[in-house]
Amino acid sequence: MLVAFAAIGILAGMTTPNQRSTKILLYQKALRRRLVFYFLAGAITLSAAPAIMRAEESADEQALWKLEHDYWHYVQENDLAAYSTLWHERFLGWPSVSPVPVHKDHITDWITSQTSKGLSLSLSISSRLQFRSRGTLR
C-alpha cells in the first residue's frame, strides 16, 4: 500500500513537456508584467521628481533659481539693461573675455562680444542642483 501511494505521488509530480513549456510561458508572462510595472512606476516617479523637489525648495532656493532663470532669459533676449539690474552697483569681476577685472559698467561685454559676431546665446536648465544658504541672496 505504501508503494502505491509513493507511485501516485511520483506520477502526480511529473509533468509532460507541454505542461513544462506552459509553466515557462506563464512565468515569462508574469515576469514581463512585473518588469513593465516597475518600469512605469520608475518613469512616473522620475517625472514627478522635479515638481516634488520644487515644492520642497526653501524661499532662498526659489529666489536663487528665479535669478538664474532671469539671468539666462536676459542673455537670450540680449536685454543688456535688464541683465545689468542683476548685478550689485559695486560689482567687480573677471569675465573670461576680459584681460582685467571689470566693474558693472562692463558686465555685458561678454554678451556683446558674441552677439556682435552674429551669434545668439541660449541655455536650457534641465535640472536644479541643491545648495545651502549661508545668508541673504542680495
Number of C-alpha atoms within 10 A of each C-alpha: 6 6 8 9 10 11 11 10 11 10 10 9 7 10 11 8 9 9 11 12 12 12 13 12 12 12 12 12 12 12 12 12 12 12 12 12 12 12 12 12 12 12 12 11 12 12 11 11 12 14 10 12 11 12 10 11 14 12 8 16 19 14 13 16 14 11 14 13 15 15 17 17 18 17 21 14 13 17 14 15 10 15 18 17 11 15 15 11 11 9 11 15 14 12 15 9 11 13 8 9 12 15 14 17 13 14 21 17 16 13 18 16 12 13 14 9 8 8 11 14 13 11 10 8 8 7 7 11 7 9 10 8 11 7 7 6 10 7
